[in-house]
């Protein structure tokens, strides 16, 4: 067998060195006296130098052509990177979540490790746990919820206008969806509906950013073959292609409606919004390079940049749920203003009511009740 006793022995050796390095780091960085900080840094540098030397020896003794060697090194590297790259004690909120991730206590529908440029899956899950709590805190304030709803409606309406279509029907069904979500008596049914689609956590990240936006972006990157054939057919004019794309979107939504368990629940309201915006977004992303095409990709870029910033310890503070929520809301304002500025002066107006963090620090029990 290729996975020999020698390989297992070297794997155990690597694990032991990783744990030893962690213990030494904790011992060095655990010093509380200010005068010992400089000596701490010197000791850390020495530890890293010794570890790098060990790594060179290991690479010399294990074939780089072995897939098993590569996978093992990658898994162990993540554990070491997480404990050494980020200064311990500077991100207590994150550190606590990382411990939970290592114990397998954090779940998600889709791992976004690579696209959000996280160190590894554990890093992503730890940050996700923190982001979920920050989202609950942010949305505990009605003014903030209205800011997000108003900004979202304004941006999507502008995309529809850019496609030379009326946004009236979209704005009507969008407001109906927001009105539906504002009533807590719908939350239990909404939770059941989303759980059937793999969404186990009701918050801004899991529902809006991940389930709605990120999934939509992925679907548009890999459209059905039938749509690709229409788009790539040089003999069809642009108007026919746009109609074909819209018809395909409506057909898919019609089929999905047939499988709904609740006739007037969250999914029904969501599909009503999709019927208005999905054809426009699909044509914007898949169609010719026009101003609509540029706007759709700019919108996508802003969403992705926002998420990458949120999952970056250098861009936001993971010291507490309050500091993370404050930084996230600041980033939301920044990206929203960039989008509105891109749309032009007619859509850019002061975003009142939420220029600073306006979330009430409510007890965790109440936040948990709201998430259920």
C-alpha angles and dihedrals in degrees: 000000000000091000093071134180088260091058092049090049092052091047091054090048091052091049092050091051090049092053091044091051090050092051092048091049091050090048094049099041093041091075109118101191113101091218090062095057096091093047088047090057091050091052091048090052090051091050091051092048092052091046092050089052090051090050091054091053091048093050089051092054100043121062113245088212091070114100090200091056091050095049093046092049091048094051094048092042090059092055092049094043093053093052097042107031096056116056109246115240095024094088107035093161090055094042091056091049091047090057089053091049091052089052091052095246097128122075134183139180097234130013109231094183099130102037091049090046097236122165091244144320093288090052091050094048093048092051091043090056090053093045091052091056092046090051091053090051093047094049094046086085116076094208090058092048090052091048091055093045093047093047093047092049092047094051096045092044089053090052089053091049089049087057087056094247133122115262094199098101092043092052090049096054091039091057090047089055092050091047089051092051093049091066111083093203087076096053098087093053091043090053090053093048094051093042089059086060094049097263104129099166124061108212140110094270100046097041107030107022100033109025098035109026106027093043090049092051090051092049091051091051089057108032121177116283090245091059093045090053092052094046092048096046106110093195095063120083123235095253093055092048092051091051091049092051092049092048090051092052093049092047092053092048091048090054091048091051089059090064097050115122094199119050095203104024134115095285091052091053091044092053090050088058091045092054088062102039106028097071090050094048092044092053091044093054099036101032131081123305101273134138087275090054091050092047093051092051092045088053091050092047092053092051092049093045090050092052093046090051092049091052093049119094089205093056102043135028116252092182093107141349090256095054092045092050091049093050093045092053090049089053091048089056092047095051092042091053091049091052094047091047089052090052091056141252094296091067098035111093131144112287097225128197098030109056088125133023106292102176121132112231097236125180116275091241091062091048090052090050091052091051093054 
